[in-house]
Amino acid sequence: MELKENQIVEFKQNWKDEYLQYISGFANAQGGTLYIGVDDNGNICGVKNAAALLEKLPNQINSTTGVLAEVNLLTENAKEYITIVVKPSKQPVSYRGKFYYRSGSTLQEMNGYALQVFLINKMGLSFDAFPNSRATIEDIDRDAIDFFLRSAVAAGRISSEVMHDTTEKILHNLNLVADDGNLTNAAVLLFTKDPQRFFISARFRIGRFGTSPSDLIFQDEVNGNILQMADRVIWLLRSKYLKTPIRYEGLHRIEDLEIPEPAMRELIYNAIVHRDYKGTDIQMKVYDDHIWLWNEGELPAGYSTEALLKEHLSIPRNKLIANVFYKAGFIENWGRGFDKVIKGFRVAGIELPVVENEFGGTSVHIQRKVEAKPDVVNDVNITERQRQIISYITANPKISLVELSEKISISRRTIAAEVTILKEKGIIRRLGSDKNGCWEVLVSK
């Protein structure tokens, strides 16, 4: 026999009950054959109790692992040996409550995260539908439940009669409780007080960058439940990261987000709903001329920017999460959500975003409008000292008031007063905190 041990072949000279681990390992992987009566080099040494094993093993294997294996008695050079042929199983196979996996020529016991991923994939479950044994109903934030109910009633997607239902009933009605009574991962992410305690990467990170990815100016991290995450991200974009041009409708002052908010929300919702929560955080990098939004988990096969621009199906990675976002009125069914993005960008005169698979996930590249800065050279209200301040800020956006004071040789109090005037005139603005932020010049000097 000219065989070597590999991912589907294992040799054992004698039978031991502990070798049922190999049955589990083969069944959970590609299948394989366990040879009894063969040494490590593939030489047939024979097994003395072959006939007894031939009668014993089929029932023993089935009763301990649930596997129907093919057990054969073979003879070569007057030596009897046994082969146990195991087919790959569509269901996870355990032995004494443990799960094994054949990889290469080794047998590995699966634990923790690796086991969870294996079970999710093997059972055909989505990650969000998998039971979470660590969370309990006490971890659920009723305020988050009420936020969902108000949103869903306002969207007309559930009846107002459910507003006073118990938390348990609402979770059951949303299919967020598993068959074993545990909360699902979706329930944990959507409604617990601190989902990052269970999934540390369930965060949304935003960074303001200069001219390159290595030039980080300031950053923020958005935690908390994913249902209200988009609201917190939009608030940060409005307050620190993006421009909000002012316009008036009659006496009403309106500050639109530079990227139309419904379109931006749709892109953020997509990143939250369709991301792979077994991976890393959602990331948004804001540059002067573009925005890069990325989430773990690639687009379904055949999907691209071109496909999204046409009529297409919705294939959510996290079905339970998508259902809650839909009922809350945040997203649409039938793959119609990207229409909001297209219409919003076109109305605003912004180039359509580019969506692609990148770095093991889905990225969205958004171009920002780079508008010519008004010229203030002839503005008689700008003093020479203020022109100096603008020049230094233009050269070094991270310059501090202390450094400005030293360069222009005036007191810090005077510098602060001059900077305030320039901000009130709309010539400069501060991005981020006093310590870690930077200046932006809104006009040319």
ZATORLUM-704201 format. One line per field, with one value per residue (C-alpha): residue in one letter; x, y negated, z negated. Coordinates in Angstrom, 3 decimals. Layout:
N
resn [a  ...]
X [X  ...]
Y [Y  ...]
Z [Z  ...]
***
This chain:
445
resn [m  e  l  k  e  n  q  i  v  e  f  k  q  n  w  k  d  e  y  l  q  y  i  s  g  f  a  n  a  q  g  g  t  l  y  i  g  v  d  d  n  g  n  i  c  g  v  k  n  a  a  a  l  l  e  k  l  p  n  q  i  n  s  t  t  g  v  l  a  e  v  n  l  l  t  e  n  a  k  e  y  i  t  i  v  v  k  p  s  k  q  p  v  s  y  r  g  k  f  y  y  r  s  g  s  t  l  q  e  m  n  g  y  a  l  q  v  f  l  i  n  k  m  g  l  s  f  d  a  f  p  n  s  r  a  t  i  e  d  i  d  r  d  a  i  d  f  f  l  r  s  a  v  a  a  g  r  i  s  s  e  v  m  h  d  t  t  e  k  i  l  h  n  l  n  l  v  a  d  d  g  n  l  t  n  a  a  v  l  l  f  t  k  d  p  q  r  f  f  i  s  a  r  f  r  i  g  r  f  g  t  s  p  s  d  l  i  f  q  d  e  v  n  g  n  i  l  q  m  a  d  r  v  i  w  l  l  r  s  k  y  l  k  t  p  i  r  y  e  g  l  h  r  i  e  d  l  e  i  p  e  p  a  m  r  e  l  i  y  n  a  i  v  h  r  d  y  k  g  t  d  i  q  m  k  v  y  d  d  h  i  w  l  w  n  e  g  e  l  p  a  g  y  s  t  e  a  l  l  k  e  h  l  s  i  p  r  n  k  l  i  a  n  v  f  y  k  a  g  f  i  e  n  w  g  r  g  f  d  k  v  i  k  g  f  r  v  a  g  i  e  l  p  v  v  e  n  e  f  g  g  t  s  v  h  i  q  r  k  v  e  a  k  p  d  v  v  n  d  v  n  i  t  e  r  q  r  q  i  i  s  y  i  t  a  n  p  k  i  s  l  v  e  l  s  e  k  i  s  i  s  r  r  t  i  a  a  e  v  t  i  l  k  e  k  g  i  i  r  r  l  g  s  d  k  n  g  c  w  e  v  l  v  s  k]
X [0.000  1.579  -0.200  0.990  -0.827  -2.463  -5.661  -7.824  -5.665  -4.667  -2.810  -3.189  -1.671  -4.431  -7.897  -8.512  -11.860  -10.222  -9.712  -13.378  -11.960  -10.672  -14.172  -15.388  -12.399  -12.876  -16.651  -16.237  -13.650  -13.334  -14.011  -11.270  -10.185  -8.837  -6.674  -6.428  -3.530  -1.171  1.926  2.989  4.990  2.023  3.186  0.475  1.188  -2.239  -4.720  -5.492  -9.126  -10.249  -13.452  -14.583  -13.828  -15.752  -18.830  -18.271  -17.172  -20.213  -22.537  -19.952  -19.223  -22.904  -23.904  -21.082  -20.821  -23.963  -21.832  -22.686  -19.189  -18.204  -16.162  -14.254  -12.118  -9.217  -6.349  -2.864  -0.012  -2.153  -2.506  -5.931  -6.554  -9.597  -10.529  -13.101  -14.311  -15.950  -17.815  -17.953  -21.007  -23.387  -23.975  -21.328  -20.115  -18.941  -17.354  -18.053  -19.170  -16.014  -15.585  -12.558  -11.293  -8.811  -6.324  -3.323  -2.139  -3.120  -6.279  -7.338  -9.879  -11.957  -12.668  -13.875  -14.062  -12.888  -15.625  -18.273  -17.328  -17.260  -20.704  -22.199  -20.879  -21.645  -25.222  -25.950  -26.698  -25.877  -23.673  -26.424  -28.799  -26.342  -27.169  -25.061  -24.652  -22.994  -25.777  -29.022  -32.220  -30.751  -28.199  -30.935  -31.375  -35.093  -34.326  -32.897  -36.026  -38.225  -36.121  -36.736  -40.461  -40.866  -38.958  -40.886  -44.284  -43.330  -42.291  -45.634  -43.974  -45.357  -48.525  -48.488  -50.226  -46.849  -45.385  -46.173  -45.241  -42.645  -39.019  -39.166  -42.188  -40.654  -37.409  -39.365  -41.498  -38.330  -36.914  -34.049  -34.296  -32.751  -34.421  -32.370  -33.699  -30.482  -30.392  -29.055  -25.959  -28.314  -30.142  -26.809  -25.595  -28.905  -30.197  -27.691  -26.286  -22.685  -22.421  -18.657  -18.389  -19.454  -18.000  -15.100  -14.899  -18.569  -17.376  -17.302  -13.991  -13.661  -10.419  -9.555  -6.431  -4.194  -2.667  -1.886  -3.105  -0.113  -1.134  -3.820  -5.008  -7.719  -10.100  -13.227  -14.634  -18.385  -19.543  -22.931  -25.718  -25.588  -29.212  -28.393  -24.826  -25.633  -27.143  -23.959  -21.778  -23.844  -23.587  -19.784  -19.643  -21.734  -19.853  -16.243  -15.530  -17.621  -18.826  -22.400  -23.063  -25.691  -28.731  -32.083  -35.625  -37.527  -36.516  -35.398  -31.669  -30.732  -27.329  -27.151  -24.417  -22.019  -22.763  -26.593  -27.552  -30.054  -27.399  -24.682  -26.997  -27.722  -24.008  -23.480  -26.487  -25.113  -21.750  -23.453  -26.027  -23.910  -20.563  -18.950  -19.022  -16.415  -13.902  -12.609  -14.235  -15.989  -13.599  -14.168  -11.242  -12.008  -9.524  -9.707  -10.844  -12.450  -13.927  -13.088  -15.660  -14.833  -16.430  -15.291  -17.051  -16.997  -19.901  -21.832  -20.438  -21.344  -22.015  -20.129  -20.727  -22.227  -24.546  -25.696  -26.608  -29.044  -31.996  -30.604  -31.545  -30.895  -28.702  -28.147  -25.280  -27.079  -30.749  -32.044  -30.193  -31.415  -35.000  -34.843  -33.319  -36.042  -38.861  -37.340  -37.623  -33.863  -33.348  -35.439  -36.137  -35.650  -32.251  -33.798  -31.725  -28.888  -31.375  -31.221  -27.471  -27.699  -30.421  -28.812  -25.407  -26.819  -29.003  -26.001  -23.829  -21.357  -19.614  -21.256  -19.382  -17.346  -18.102  -15.671  -14.206  -11.000  -8.808  -11.241  -14.182  -16.380  -15.101  -16.924  -14.883  -16.699  -15.377  -15.758  -16.338  -13.113  -14.364  -12.143  -11.587  -12.742  -9.918  -9.594  -6.511  -8.600  -10.721  -10.006  -11.152  -8.201  -5.227  -1.623  -1.369  -4.386  -2.790  0.274  -1.877  -3.549  -0.133  1.213  -1.971  -1.868  1.740  1.087  -2.589  -1.551  0.140  -0.869  -1.789  1.412  3.471  1.592  2.261  5.989  6.237  4.373  5.809  2.536  0.790  -1.260  -4.329  -3.963  -3.485  -6.637  -8.583  -7.323  -8.149  -11.660  -12.151  -10.972  -13.331  -16.265  -15.483  -15.640  -12.009  -10.717  -12.217  -10.996  -11.346  -11.226  -10.084  -7.713  -5.065  -5.286  -7.175  -6.078  -6.954  -8.681  -8.387  -11.698  -10.412  -7.215  -4.858]
Y [0.000  -3.260  -5.864  -8.639  -10.430  -13.655  -15.648  -12.633  -9.703  -8.625  -5.432  -3.617  -0.240  0.662  -0.581  -2.812  -4.380  -7.813  -7.543  -8.451  -11.976  -11.306  -10.378  -13.775  -15.513  -13.903  -14.450  -18.140  -18.655  -17.016  -13.468  -10.849  -7.301  -5.954  -2.822  -0.372  2.095  -0.214  -1.872  -5.516  -4.711  -3.140  0.430  2.986  4.600  6.186  6.117  9.254  8.595  7.501  9.540  8.246  4.664  5.127  5.947  3.406  0.223  -0.701  -0.829  -2.452  -5.192  -5.873  -5.912  -8.262  -10.636  -10.123  -9.286  -6.371  -5.305  -2.628  0.000  2.481  5.531  5.889  8.353  7.925  10.388  12.491  9.523  8.142  4.452  2.216  -0.991  -3.400  -5.660  -8.887  -11.264  -15.011  -15.901  -18.767  -18.986  -19.580  -16.318  -16.133  -13.428  -13.598  -17.216  -18.326  -19.252  -18.217  -19.225  -17.522  -20.029  -18.754  -15.638  -16.942  -16.716  -19.948  -20.504  -23.610  -26.069  -29.617  -31.882  -29.218  -26.870  -29.570  -30.420  -26.717  -26.062  -29.134  -28.079  -24.381  -24.902  -27.464  -30.147  -33.785  -35.185  -37.392  -34.428  -32.456  -32.121  -34.174  -32.284  -35.212  -37.794  -37.822  -39.830  -42.061  -43.297  -44.680  -48.463  -49.274  -52.786  -51.218  -49.079  -52.174  -54.053  -51.218  -51.141  -54.892  -54.708  -51.683  -53.161  -56.467  -54.530  -52.727  -49.326  -48.152  -48.978  -51.488  -48.812  -47.143  -50.212  -48.790  -45.160  -43.616  -43.531  -39.731  -39.755  -42.298  -40.322  -37.118  -38.827  -40.037  -36.464  -37.699  -34.833  -31.503  -28.115  -27.389  -30.547  -32.541  -35.964  -35.974  -37.908  -40.293  -41.109  -41.792  -44.128  -45.946  -46.403  -45.748  -48.555  -47.739  -45.449  -46.074  -44.011  -41.014  -42.058  -44.456  -45.295  -46.367  -49.963  -52.724  -54.606  -57.975  -59.780  -63.161  -62.897  -65.348  -64.454  -60.784  -57.861  -58.400  -62.009  -61.489  -64.793  -63.630  -60.702  -59.457  -56.071  -55.436  -52.708  -51.616  -49.706  -49.552  -50.671  -54.215  -54.214  -56.046  -58.969  -59.347  -59.128  -61.778  -64.076  -63.773  -64.400  -67.544  -68.864  -68.073  -66.392  -67.733  -71.136  -72.270  -75.153  -77.600  -78.556  -80.150  -79.259  -82.376  -83.041  -79.480  -78.884  -75.510  -73.828  -70.991  -68.407  -68.737  -65.097  -64.837  -63.362  -60.727  -59.420  -59.447  -57.687  -54.990  -54.314  -54.205  -51.901  -49.559  -49.402  -48.641  -46.129  -44.186  -44.058  -40.877  -41.269  -38.555  -40.997  -44.446  -47.865  -49.922  -52.670  -56.077  -58.229  -61.852  -63.700  -67.171  -65.841  -62.459  -60.091  -56.396  -54.178  -50.508  -47.546  -43.961  -41.548  -41.647  -42.303  -39.223  -37.597  -39.564  -42.821  -45.999  -49.725  -49.078  -46.371  -48.608  -51.361  -48.958  -47.035  -44.383  -41.987  -42.620  -39.884  -40.844  -39.183  -39.659  -38.913  -39.580  -42.897  -43.917  -43.102  -45.354  -48.219  -47.762  -47.803  -50.910  -52.605  -53.018  -50.822  -49.488  -45.992  -44.755  -46.431  -49.896  -51.665  -52.589  -54.672  -57.212  -57.444  -57.900  -60.549  -62.420  -62.632  -63.632  -66.390  -67.733  -67.579  -65.209  -62.383  -59.030  -56.970  -53.960  -50.692  -47.794  -44.827  -45.897  -44.496  -41.663  -44.029  -46.555  -50.067  -53.198  -56.024  -59.379  -62.479  -65.772  -69.043  -71.033  -74.567  -77.534  -79.597  -83.220  -85.722  -88.048  -89.938  -93.007  -92.694  -95.965  -94.380  -91.981  -93.417  -92.604  -90.715  -88.614  -87.934  -86.637  -84.336  -82.966  -82.375  -80.445  -78.363  -77.587  -76.408  -74.377  -73.525  -71.995  -75.158  -76.144  -79.568  -79.535  -78.920  -81.671  -84.038  -83.293  -83.633  -86.950  -88.243  -89.202  -87.937  -84.786  -86.795  -89.030  -86.014  -84.414  -87.620  -87.812  -84.150  -84.708  -87.559  -85.384  -82.597  -85.013  -86.295  -82.710  -82.796  -79.971  -77.260  -74.748  -71.033  -68.777  -69.535  -72.307  -69.724  -67.286  -69.195  -71.415  -74.642  -74.903  -78.027  -78.608  -81.392  -82.153  -84.683]
Z [0.000  1.133  -0.971  -3.217  -5.993  -4.825  -5.366  -4.437  -5.624  -9.156  -10.192  -13.526  -14.461  -16.922  -17.730  -20.766  -21.585  -21.735  -17.962  -17.611  -17.693  -14.174  -13.032  -14.277  -12.668  -9.258  -9.279  -10.150  -7.400  -3.955  -5.086  -5.196  -5.939  -9.218  -8.736  -11.670  -11.495  -9.587  -11.042  -10.652  -7.510  -5.760  -6.280  -7.009  -10.356  -10.752  -13.614  -15.637  -16.520  -13.054  -12.982  -16.378  -15.361  -12.121  -14.170  -16.945  -15.180  -13.025  -16.037  -18.316  -15.780  -15.153  -18.823  -19.917  -16.966  -14.896  -11.861  -9.533  -8.578  -6.073  -7.935  -5.733  -6.494  -4.050  -3.694  -2.250  -2.561  -4.921  -7.264  -8.087  -8.538  -8.711  -6.926  -8.349  -5.552  -6.754  -4.460  -5.163  -7.241  -6.570  -10.331  -13.017  -14.571  -18.176  -20.293  -24.036  -23.661  -21.834  -18.198  -16.159  -12.732  -10.415  -8.981  -7.057  -8.869  -12.311  -14.392  -16.083  -18.818  -18.106  -20.900  -21.420  -18.411  -15.921  -17.130  -16.906  -13.313  -12.402  -13.867  -12.186  -8.779  -9.211  -10.353  -7.642  -10.220  -9.796  -12.531  -13.912  -14.377  -16.494  -20.232  -22.616  -25.886  -27.697  -27.404  -29.377  -29.295  -32.033  -29.493  -27.238  -27.271  -27.331  -26.070  -22.904  -22.549  -22.920  -20.357  -17.903  -18.630  -18.121  -14.844  -13.582  -14.468  -12.803  -9.689  -9.670  -9.808  -13.138  -15.051  -17.898  -19.991  -20.652  -22.379  -25.812  -25.104  -27.363  -26.286  -26.137  -23.833  -21.481  -21.215  -20.525  -17.878  -16.147  -16.246  -18.406  -20.908  -19.867  -20.220  -23.346  -25.039  -24.704  -23.083  -19.545  -18.553  -16.730  -19.975  -21.687  -18.955  -18.526  -22.029  -24.827  -26.961  -26.042  -22.990  -22.848  -26.025  -23.938  -20.560  -21.036  -17.324  -17.063  -16.769  -14.199  -13.966  -12.228  -11.518  -10.013  -7.872  -6.084  -2.754  -3.491  -5.643  -7.935  -8.612  -11.272  -12.717  -15.118  -15.534  -17.273  -18.212  -18.241  -20.623  -21.921  -20.192  -16.407  -15.977  -17.113  -15.820  -12.566  -14.503  -16.534  -13.418  -11.597  -14.641  -14.577  -10.834  -11.281  -14.281  -13.379  -10.067  -7.188  -6.048  -6.646  -4.240  -5.508  -3.449  -4.237  -3.325  -4.306  -7.888  -8.496  -8.723  -7.232  -7.543  -5.040  -5.282  -2.337  -1.430  -1.346  -4.694  -3.432  -1.047  -3.710  -6.156  -3.594  -3.126  -6.895  -7.380  -4.714  -6.494  -9.826  -8.576  -6.081  -7.880  -9.143  -12.928  -13.343  -11.840  -12.736  -13.230  -10.581  -9.496  -7.926  -6.831  -5.973  -3.758  -2.234  1.122  0.404  -2.166  -2.477  -4.241  -4.827  -6.580  -6.987  -4.623  -0.846  1.509  2.683  5.830  8.940  7.107  8.026  8.385  11.810  10.431  7.580  10.043  11.712  10.324  8.002  5.235  1.559  0.047  -3.604  -5.425  -8.755  -8.125  -11.640  -11.923  -8.468  -9.459  -12.546  -10.550  -7.930  -10.476  -12.050  -8.651  -8.267  -5.191  -2.317  -1.068  2.489  2.916  3.379  0.738  3.078  5.083  2.243  2.697  6.447  6.293  3.407  5.056  8.427  6.979  5.054  8.169  6.531  8.367  7.581  4.986  6.053  4.230  4.416  2.601  0.890  -1.915  -2.618  -2.956  -1.168  -0.591  0.571  2.102  1.903  3.620  1.752  3.522  3.498  3.936  4.718  1.596  1.718  2.063  -0.912  0.232  0.952  -2.201  -4.031  -7.288  -7.324  -9.139  -8.397  -11.684  -10.722  -7.334  -9.174  -11.276  -8.137  -6.536  -9.527  -9.810  -6.083  -6.392  -9.561  -10.303  -13.646  -14.936  -18.475  -19.823  -21.866  -18.729  -16.873  -19.752  -19.599  -15.826  -15.628  -18.929  -20.579  -23.692  -23.707  -24.740  -21.674  -19.410  -20.850  -20.167  -16.576  -15.974  -17.311  -14.835  -11.947  -12.988  -13.234  -9.743  -8.459  -7.355  -9.570  -11.724  -14.271  -13.532  -16.563  -20.078  -21.171  -21.988  -19.071  -16.378  -13.520  -11.729  -8.383  -6.270  -4.479  -2.206  -0.346  -1.786]
***
